[in-house]
Amino acid sequence: MSEESLSHDHHTFPADPAFAAQANGTAEMYAAAEADPEGFWAAQARERITWAKDFETTLDWSGAPFAKWFIGGELNAAYNCVDRHVENGNGDRVAIHFEGEPGDTRTVTYADLHREVCKAANALESLGLGKGDTVAIYLPMIPEAVVAMLACARIGAPHSVVFGGFSAEALNTRINDAQCKLVITADGGYRRGNPSALKPAVDAALDHAQTTVEKVVVIRRTGQDVAWNDSRDVWWDDVVAPAAETHEAVAHDSEHPLFILYTSGTTGKPKGIFHTTGGYLTQAAYTNAIVHDVHPETDLYWCTADIGWVTGHSYIVYGPLANGATQLLYEGTPDTPHQGRWWELIQKYGVTILYTAPTAVRTFMKWGHDIPEKFDLSSLRVLGSVGEPINPEAWLWYRKYIGGDRCPIVDTWWQTETGAIMISPLPGVTTLEPGSAQKPIPGVNAQILDDEGKPFTEAERVGYLVLTKPWPSMLRGIWGDPERYRQTYWSRFGPEYYFAGDGAKYDKDGNIWLLGRVDDVMNVSGHRMSTAEIESALVSHPRVAEAAVVGASDEMTGQAIVAFVILRMDHDDEAEHLDGDALVKELRNHVAKEIGPIAKPRTIMVVSELPKTRSGKIMRRLLKDVAEGREIGDVTTLADSSVMNLIKDGLGAGGDEG
Ligand code: WT7
């Protein structure tokens, strides 16, 4: 990595009393939650959320694993994120400081946000959208993305945000699965100094025989030319600008679906994880308050995630806005126009809380600490990490060079499915252990199980992380597939345990260390990728007969995608002439087209055989050994034990690309 020689001596960081004195989280919360978990959550729900109608029952778990929280309660998520702050006299408070990649800026107060959300809600209704209709949102990181999500929430239309880096194919699958009636997109966004188009992907995604989509609303961001379908497309400005500035926020049932968000699983088909209103909003607001320690009157909060991922949903939109926080929204990448851009922004806005991913921290380490050292980062007081385990070395660098040796770091473990943070230290309370997410937050219960499903607490023994009690922001299911929900999460260790898919261990102090996925899911730069999905993208190419994909450990991205492909002998197509590097390039681009550039394999190796068991299952473990350049492990269960020699001998046909 870099030239840093941060001490590897084991040291922990006790809470600073001055920080503790003002912290939202307290040690007492653990005891209160343990004594009466439902009472604890009910109190959080009533303290942090404004209910149009109070709930009668906190939890109904009688239909487990299908949970209902805050039953009988009614609320409007947009009202909670916007209107009530204006009603409380905080309309002039900045909700969003927007910084576009080209350097354009906008300041959006809560009063502005209220007006924009009302107008957008009226506009959507004027287009025929109503409660229960699903909406796809495919946007860059601009304030309208937040407005669009809240406008949907306001009228009870569940949104399905699709990350702007996904391809037309991926967008098409997601739109069809959720049967979206409307798409909100933009002409394009800015990426590394250039306008990059979005609308053409929507056009391609809808260019299929049947679609449920009736209208496409297009936000003008880059001003680039777009193809237009008069009967379907409308400019956001043409419908939102003339719309009325007031809109009544009708309350929805606590269990009304708020959003769907697709995530990769162990099969080729992404899962539509869906969340409902009351429980999700409660835990998003609660965790943003006690884990990020947001003080809305004084903090300047910045979560660097994209709204296309769950982190953006919970910690850009719903959590911080429900709490009335002021935040920075940044459109671009960390290295445009220069590698100090983030630090420049922290200095410019006086950012106090920074929530980012380990892959970013490792990238900054590689670029060198002299870059952040050129900026004044003294406003920072809390640092967060999310998406993958943060290695102790990156943790210590983050603390020293970004946090000025004073900021607590919260390493937050959670998932799209959990909706909000589950395992994390509390700043001001927990003695910090670099590299560990440490303990479930108050109200959450986790255990580690062995292969037989027995809980254990011995230190350094590796097992499976499970959650043992329902929590308010838990997924309510997989959209349209209740059986898959039960199978995926509640069957591996029986119906008592939510199986997260992560390996974990305790250390001698009882801290939980997350050890990565135990299923065929990879974690690349904190993004979840399915081996099966990339394999099916590869075999959809005419030259590929068979493909196996593994996640190989990578210094920068955590894991990197490595693909092994067997070519077809009988092909007869225009790609026929390609070989070696040209073919590898073609295959990588093909994956980008099928899924998105983030799914491009780092390495593609052309092989003549794949290692399989007698029952035909690909032994990814052995391929991982090859991909990580290790001695190959036990091959005794292979149907043909010579295959690994063939693979090793034949390598060199493929190529690496950054
Ligand atoms: C998977 C969930 C949570 C929002 C971003 C990713 C891994 C996440 C941590 C962490 C170790 C982590 C897990 C988890 N993960 N945070 N702090 N330490 N691993 O959401 O795409 O749903 O992925 O990310 O493997 O299962 P996601």
Residues whose N, C-alpha, C, O or C-beta is under 5 A from the ligand:
A	BS01	WT7	T311 S385 V386 G387 E388 P389 D411 T412 W413 W414 Q415 T416 E417 A437 A500 D502 L514 G516 R517 G526 H527 R528
